[in-house]
């Protein structure tokens, strides 16, 4: 249906993703430094906010098992592809997997930009409204993160309605929230076969604390800046915008890598006379 990229092109694109993975090492020191104050902030954070953060594990578990309230429709993604003129009315979501990589990147970038702007507006609202609006921020930003990752998954031709794909999405969310050591472990897990990865992910679900630590730190910063007029709005917008931007970038890179590797494998398995 569509022209598949050359092996040389795909290998070059794979190198760019692997460079991004390597660059994640540079984040480790600054992430660790940024979390030092929160050993103290934890002691003054109200219990209901701590409990809200712990509810993330239940929400993640529910999403992995059934998708629940967080599942998205592929209609908006198909609409974006049709707006570019690449897909026509008769095409189905399954046809996205055969699209050129550039078309996938363009659509995923649209959703990354759109959801990042949405997060900035939402963060500004909860950044000024006090501790109780910060409590509302937890399920909202989690839901927006999962929605964004699902939209990116569909943009690269993967179906988040499957349990295996939802596990991969949670791994993307975990990667975005982890320090260097955690990122390295997740990349190793993502190199496993689907069956091995899914069994390990489910067994580790209750031990995933990186996401909670990241949400806790974000609330600590917001709570701190609420004491300064206007700063709560500005920083609330910034931290939520940064959270979704990083989640979306992670999703794009990891899904892009999967699609590139699959196409390289397809080319390498072709008969020599084709």
C-alpha positions as a Markdown table, in Angstrom:
| # | Residue | x | y | z |
|---|---|---|---|---|
| 1 | Unk | 0.0 | 0.0 | 0.0 |
| 2 | Unk | 2.7 | 2.5 | 1.0 |
| 3 | Unk | 6.4 | 2.5 | 0.3 |
| 4 | Unk | 8.6 | 1.2 | 3.1 |
| 5 | Unk | 11.8 | 3.1 | 3.8 |
| 6 | Unk | 15.2 | 1.8 | 2.8 |
| 7 | Unk | 17.3 | -0.2 | 5.1 |
| 8 | Unk | 19.9 | 2.6 | 5.2 |
| 9 | Unk | 17.3 | 5.2 | 6.1 |
| 10 | Unk | 15.9 | 3.0 | 8.9 |
| 11 | Unk | 19.3 | 2.3 | 10.4 |
| 12 | Unk | 20.1 | 6.0 | 10.5 |
| 13 | Unk | 16.8 | 6.7 | 12.2 |
| 14 | Unk | 17.5 | 3.9 | 14.7 |
| 15 | Unk | 20.9 | 5.5 | 15.5 |
| 16 | Unk | 19.2 | 8.8 | 16.3 |
| 17 | Unk | 16.8 | 7.0 | 18.8 |
| 18 | Unk | 19.7 | 5.1 | 20.4 |
| 19 | Unk | 21.6 | 8.4 | 20.8 |
| 20 | Unk | 18.6 | 9.8 | 22.7 |
| 21 | Unk | 18.6 | 6.8 | 24.9 |
| 22 | Unk | 22.3 | 7.3 | 25.7 |
| 23 | Unk | 21.7 | 11.0 | 26.4 |
| 24 | Unk | 19.3 | 10.0 | 29.2 |
| 25 | Unk | 22.4 | 9.3 | 31.3 |
| 26 | Unk | 23.1 | 13.0 | 31.6 |
| 27 | Unk | 19.8 | 13.5 | 33.5 |
| 28 | Unk | 20.7 | 11.4 | 36.4 |
| 29 | Unk | 22.8 | 13.9 | 38.4 |
| 30 | Unk | 20.3 | 16.7 | 38.1 |
| 31 | Unk | 17.3 | 14.5 | 38.9 |
| 32 | Unk | 19.0 | 13.3 | 42.1 |
| 33 | Unk | 20.0 | 16.8 | 43.0 |
| 34 | Unk | 16.4 | 18.1 | 42.4 |
| 35 | Unk | 14.9 | 15.5 | 44.8 |
| 36 | Unk | 17.1 | 16.3 | 47.8 |
| 37 | Unk | 14.6 | 18.9 | 49.3 |
| 38 | Unk | 11.7 | 16.5 | 49.2 |
| 39 | Unk | 13.1 | 14.3 | 52.0 |
| 40 | Unk | 12.1 | 17.4 | 54.1 |
| 41 | Unk | 9.0 | 18.3 | 52.2 |
| 42 | Unk | 7.6 | 14.8 | 52.7 |
| 43 | Unk | 7.4 | 15.5 | 56.4 |
| 44 | Unk | 5.1 | 18.5 | 55.9 |
| 45 | Unk | 3.0 | 17.2 | 53.0 |
| 46 | Unk | -0.6 | 16.5 | 54.2 |
| 47 | Unk | -1.6 | 12.9 | 54.5 |
| 48 | Unk | -4.4 | 13.1 | 52.0 |
| 49 | Unk | -1.9 | 14.2 | 49.3 |
| 50 | Unk | 0.4 | 11.3 | 50.2 |
| 51 | Unk | -2.6 | 9.0 | 49.9 |
| 52 | Unk | -3.6 | 10.5 | 46.6 |
| 53 | Unk | -0.1 | 9.7 | 45.3 |
| 54 | Unk | -0.4 | 6.1 | 46.5 |
| 55 | Unk | -3.7 | 5.7 | 44.6 |
| 56 | Unk | -1.6 | 5.9 | 41.4 |
| 57 | Unk | -0.6 | 2.3 | 41.8 |
| 58 | Unk | -4.3 | 1.3 | 41.9 |
| 59 | Unk | -5.0 | 3.4 | 38.8 |
| 60 | Unk | -2.1 | 1.9 | 37.0 |
| 61 | Unk | -3.1 | -1.6 | 37.9 |
| 62 | Unk | -6.7 | -1.0 | 36.7 |
| 63 | Unk | -5.5 | 0.5 | 33.4 |
| 64 | Unk | -3.2 | -2.5 | 32.7 |
| 65 | Unk | -5.9 | -5.0 | 33.4 |
| 66 | Unk | -8.9 | -3.4 | 31.6 |
| 67 | Unk | -8.0 | 0.0 | 30.3 |
| 68 | Unk | -10.9 | 1.4 | 32.3 |
| 69 | Unk | -11.7 | 5.0 | 32.0 |
| 70 | Unk | -8.4 | 5.8 | 30.4 |
| 71 | Unk | -8.8 | 4.1 | 27.0 |
| 72 | Unk | -8.9 | 6.4 | 24.0 |
| 73 | Unk | -10.5 | 6.0 | 20.6 |
| 74 | Unk | -8.4 | 5.9 | 17.4 |
| 75 | Unk | -10.8 | 8.2 | 15.6 |
| 76 | Unk | -8.9 | 11.4 | 16.4 |
| 77 | Unk | -5.7 | 9.9 | 15.2 |
| 78 | Unk | -7.3 | 8.7 | 11.9 |
| 79 | Unk | -8.7 | 12.2 | 11.5 |
| 80 | Unk | -5.3 | 13.8 | 11.8 |
| 81 | Unk | -3.9 | 11.4 | 9.2 |
| 82 | Unk | -6.8 | 12.2 | 6.9 |
| 83 | Unk | -6.2 | 15.9 | 7.3 |
| 84 | Unk | -2.7 | 15.4 | 5.8 |
| 85 | Unk | -4.2 | 13.6 | 2.8 |
| 86 | Unk | -2.2 | 10.4 | 3.5 |
| 87 | Unk | -5.2 | 8.3 | 4.6 |
| 88 | Unk | -8.5 | 8.2 | 2.8 |
| 89 | Unk | -12.0 | 7.4 | 4.1 |
| 90 | Unk | -11.8 | 3.7 | 3.3 |
| 91 | Unk | -8.7 | 3.1 | 5.4 |
| 92 | Unk | -8.9 | 1.5 | 8.9 |
| 93 | Unk | -6.7 | 2.0 | 12.0 |
| 94 | Unk | -4.8 | -1.1 | 11.1 |
| 95 | Unk | -3.5 | 0.6 | 8.0 |
| 96 | Unk | -1.5 | 3.1 | 10.0 |
| 97 | Unk | 1.2 | 0.5 | 10.6 |
| 98 | Unk | 2.0 | 0.7 | 6.9 |
| 99 | Unk | 2.4 | 4.4 | 6.7 |
| 100 | Unk | 5.7 | 6.2 | 6.1 |
| 101 | Unk | 7.7 | 6.8 | 9.3 |
| 102 | Unk | 7.6 | 10.6 | 8.6 |
| 103 | Unk | 3.8 | 10.6 | 8.6 |
| 104 | Unk | 3.7 | 8.8 | 11.9 |
| 105 | Unk | 6.2 | 11.3 | 13.4 |
| 106 | Unk | 4.1 | 14.2 | 12.2 |
| 107 | Unk | 0.9 | 13.0 | 13.7 |
| 108 | Unk | 2.6 | 12.0 | 17.0 |
| 109 | Unk | 4.3 | 15.4 | 17.2 |
| 110 | Unk | 0.9 | 17.1 | 16.8 |
| 111 | Unk | -0.5 | 15.2 | 19.8 |
| 112 | Unk | 2.6 | 15.9 | 21.8 |
| 113 | Unk | 2.3 | 19.6 | 21.2 |
| 114 | Unk | -1.5 | 19.6 | 21.8 |
| 115 | Unk | -1.4 | 17.7 | 25.1 |
| 116 | Unk | 1.6 | 19.7 | 26.4 |
| 117 | Unk | -0.3 | 22.9 | 25.9 |
| 118 | Unk | -3.3 | 21.4 | 27.6 |
| 119 | Unk | -1.1 | 20.4 | 30.6 |
| 120 | Unk | 0.2 | 23.9 | 30.9 |
| 121 | Unk | -3.3 | 25.4 | 31.3 |
| 122 | Unk | -4.3 | 22.7 | 33.8 |
| 123 | Unk | -1.1 | 23.1 | 35.8 |
| 124 | Unk | -1.6 | 26.9 | 36.0 |
| 125 | Unk | -5.1 | 26.3 | 37.5 |
| 126 | Unk | -4.0 | 23.8 | 40.1 |
| 127 | Unk | -0.9 | 25.7 | 40.9 |
| 128 | Unk | -2.8 | 28.6 | 42.4 |
| 129 | Unk | -5.8 | 26.9 | 43.9 |
| 130 | Unk | -4.4 | 25.5 | 47.1 |
| 131 | Unk | -3.7 | 22.1 | 48.4 |
| 132 | Unk | -7.1 | 20.7 | 47.5 |
| 133 | Unk | -6.7 | 21.6 | 43.8 |
| 134 | Unk | -3.2 | 20.0 | 44.0 |
| 135 | Unk | -5.0 | 16.8 | 45.1 |
| 136 | Unk | -7.2 | 17.0 | 41.9 |
| 137 | Unk | -4.0 | 17.4 | 39.9 |
| 138 | Unk | -2.9 | 13.8 | 40.5 |
| 139 | Unk | -5.6 | 11.9 | 38.6 |
| 140 | Unk | -5.8 | 14.6 | 35.9 |
| 141 | Unk | -2.1 | 14.6 | 35.0 |
| 142 | Unk | -2.0 | 10.8 | 35.2 |
| 143 | Unk | -5.0 | 10.5 | 32.9 |
| 144 | Unk | -3.5 | 13.1 | 30.5 |
| 145 | Unk | -0.2 | 11.1 | 30.5 |
| 146 | Unk | -1.9 | 7.8 | 29.6 |
| 147 | Unk | -4.1 | 9.5 | 27.0 |
| 148 | Unk | -1.0 | 11.1 | 25.3 |
| 149 | Unk | 0.9 | 7.8 | 25.3 |
| 150 | Unk | -2.1 | 6.0 | 23.8 |
| 151 | Unk | -2.4 | 8.6 | 21.0 |
| 152 | Unk | 1.2 | 8.2 | 20.2 |
| 153 | Unk | 0.9 | 4.4 | 20.2 |
| 154 | Unk | -1.9 | 4.6 | 17.7 |
| 155 | Unk | 0.1 | 7.2 | 15.6 |
| 156 | Unk | 2.8 | 4.5 | 15.2 |
| 157 | Unk | 0.3 | 1.8 | 14.3 |
| 158 | Unk | -0.1 | 0.0 | 17.7 |
| 159 | Unk | -3.4 | -0.8 | 19.4 |
| 160 | Unk | -3.6 | 0.2 | 23.1 |
| 161 | Unk | -6.8 | -1.8 | 23.5 |
| 162 | Unk | -4.5 | -4.9 | 23.9 |
| 163 | Unk | -3.2 | -5.6 | 27.4 |
| 164 | Unk | 0.3 | -6.2 | 26.1 |
| 165 | Unk | 0.3 | -2.7 | 24.6 |
| 166 | Unk | -1.0 | -1.1 | 27.8 |
| 167 | Unk | 1.9 | -2.7 | 29.7 |
| 168 | Unk | 4.3 | -1.1 | 27.2 |
| 169 | Unk | 2.6 | 2.3 | 27.7 |
| 170 | Unk | 3.0 | 2.0 | 31.5 |
| 171 | Unk | 6.7 | 1.2 | 30.9 |
| 172 | Unk | 7.0 | 4.4 | 28.9 |
| 173 | Unk | 5.4 | 6.3 | 31.8 |
| 174 | Unk | 7.8 | 4.6 | 34.2 |
| 175 | Unk | 10.7 | 5.4 | 32.0 |
| 176 | Unk | 9.8 | 9.1 | 31.9 |
| 177 | Unk | 9.7 | 9.2 | 35.7 |
| 178 | Unk | 12.8 | 7.2 | 36.5 |
| 179 | Unk | 16.4 | 8.2 | 37.2 |
| 180 | Unk | 19.3 | 6.9 | 35.1 |
| 181 | Unk | 19.5 | 3.5 | 36.8 |
| 182 | Unk | 15.7 | 2.9 | 36.3 |
| 183 | Unk | 15.8 | 4.0 | 32.7 |
| 184 | Unk | 18.6 | 1.5 | 32.0 |
| 185 | Unk | 16.7 | -1.3 | 33.6 |
| 186 | Unk | 13.5 | -0.4 | 31.6 |
| 187 | Unk | 15.4 | -0.3 | 28.3 |
| 188 | Unk | 16.7 | -3.8 | 29.1 |
| 189 | Unk | 13.2 | -5.0 | 29.8 |
| 190 | Unk | 11.9 | -3.5 | 26.5 |
| 191 | Unk | 14.5 | -5.5 | 24.6 |
| 192 | Unk | 12.9 | -8.7 | 25.8 |
| 193 | Unk | 10.3 | -10.6 | 23.9 |
| 194 | Unk | 6.7 | -9.5 | 24.4 |
| 195 | Unk | 5.9 | -12.5 | 26.6 |
| 196 | Unk | 8.9 | -12.1 | 28.8 |
| 197 | Unk | 8.3 | -8.3 | 29.1 |
| 198 | Unk | 4.7 | -8.7 | 30.0 |
| 199 | Unk | 5.2 | -11.3 | 32.7 |
| 200 | Unk | 8.0 | -9.2 | 34.3 |
| 201 | Unk | 6.0 | -6.0 | 34.1 |
| 202 | Unk | 2.9 | -7.5 | 35.9 |
| 203 | Unk | 5.1 | -9.0 | 38.7 |
| 204 | Unk | 6.8 | -5.6 | 39.3 |
| 205 | Unk | 3.6 | -3.5 | 39.2 |
| 206 | Unk | 3.3 | -3.0 | 43.0 |
| 207 | Unk | 7.0 | -2.1 | 43.2 |
| 208 | Unk | 6.9 | 0.8 | 40.8 |
| 209 | Unk | 7.7 | 3.7 | 43.0 |
| 210 | Unk | 9.4 | 6.0 | 40.4 |
| 211 | Unk | 6.1 | 7.4 | 39.1 |
| 212 | Unk | 4.9 | 8.2 | 42.6 |
| 213 | Unk | 8.2 | 9.9 | 43.5 |
| 214 | Unk | 8.0 | 12.1 | 40.4 |
| 215 | Unk | 4.4 | 13.1 | 41.2 |
| 216 | Unk | 5.3 | 13.7 | 44.8 |
| 217 | Unk | 8.2 | 16.0 | 43.8 |
| 218 | Unk | 6.0 | 17.9 | 41.5 |
| 219 | Unk | 3.4 | 18.6 | 44.2 |
| 220 | Unk | 6.2 | 19.6 | 46.6 |
| 221 | Unk | 7.4 | 22.2 | 44.2 |
| 222 | Unk | 3.9 | 23.5 | 43.6 |
| 223 | Unk | 3.1 | 23.6 | 47.3 |
| 224 | Unk | 6.3 | 25.6 | 47.9 |
| 225 | Unk | 5.7 | 28.1 | 45.2 |
| 226 | Unk | 2.1 | 28.7 | 46.2 |
| 227 | Unk | 3.5 | 30.8 | 49.0 |
| 228 | Unk | 4.7 | 33.4 | 46.4 |
| 229 | Unk | 2.0 | 35.4 | 44.5 |
| 230 | Unk | 1.8 | 34.6 | 40.8 |
| 231 | Unk | 4.7 | 32.1 | 41.1 |
| 232 | Unk | 2.2 | 29.2 | 41.8 |
| 233 | Unk | 0.5 | 29.8 | 38.5 |
| 234 | Unk | 3.7 | 30.1 | 36.5 |
| 235 | Unk | 5.4 | 27.1 | 38.1 |
| 236 | Unk | 2.3 | 25.0 | 38.1 |
| 237 | Unk | 2.0 | 25.5 | 34.3 |
| 238 | Unk | 5.7 | 24.8 | 33.8 |
| 239 | Unk | 5.9 | 21.6 | 35.8 |
| 240 | Unk | 2.8 | 20.0 | 34.2 |
| 241 | Unk | 3.9 | 21.1 | 30.8 |
| 242 | Unk | 7.4 | 19.6 | 31.4 |
| 243 | Unk | 5.8 | 16.4 | 32.7 |
| 244 | Unk | 3.7 | 15.8 | 29.6 |
| 245 | Unk | 6.4 | 16.9 | 27.3 |
| 246 | Unk | 8.8 | 14.4 | 28.7 |
| 247 | Unk | 6.2 | 11.6 | 28.7 |
| 248 | Unk | 5.3 | 12.3 | 25.1 |
| 249 | Unk | 9.0 | 12.5 | 24.0 |
| 250 | Unk | 9.6 | 9.1 | 25.7 |
| 251 | Unk | 6.5 | 7.6 | 24.0 |
| 252 | Unk | 7.6 | 8.9 | 20.6 |
| 253 | Unk | 11.1 | 7.6 | 20.9 |
| 254 | Unk | 10.3 | 4.2 | 22.2 |
| 255 | Unk | 7.4 | 3.6 | 19.8 |
| 256 | Unk | 9.5 | 4.9 | 16.9 |
| 257 | Unk | 12.3 | 2.5 | 17.8 |
| 258 | Unk | 9.8 | -0.4 | 17.8 |
| 259 | Unk | 8.5 | 0.5 | 14.4 |
| 260 | Unk | 12.0 | 1.0 | 12.9 |
| 261 | Unk | 13.2 | -2.3 | 14.3 |
| 262 | Unk | 10.2 | -4.1 | 12.9 |
| 263 | Unk | 10.7 | -2.6 | 9.4 |
| 264 | Unk | 14.4 | -3.5 | 9.5 |
| 265 | Unk | 13.5 | -7.0 | 10.3 |
| 266 | Unk | 10.9 | -7.1 | 7.5 |
| 267 | Unk | 13.6 | -5.9 | 5.0 |
| 268 | Unk | 16.2 | -8.4 | 6.2 |
| 269 | Unk | 13.7 | -11.3 | 5.9 |
| 270 | Unk | 12.8 | -10.5 | 2.3 |
| 271 | Unk | 14.0 | -13.0 | -0.3 |
| 272 | Unk | 17.2 | -11.8 | -2.0 |
| 273 | Unk | 15.7 | -11.7 | -5.4 |
| 274 | Unk | 13.0 | -9.2 | -4.5 |
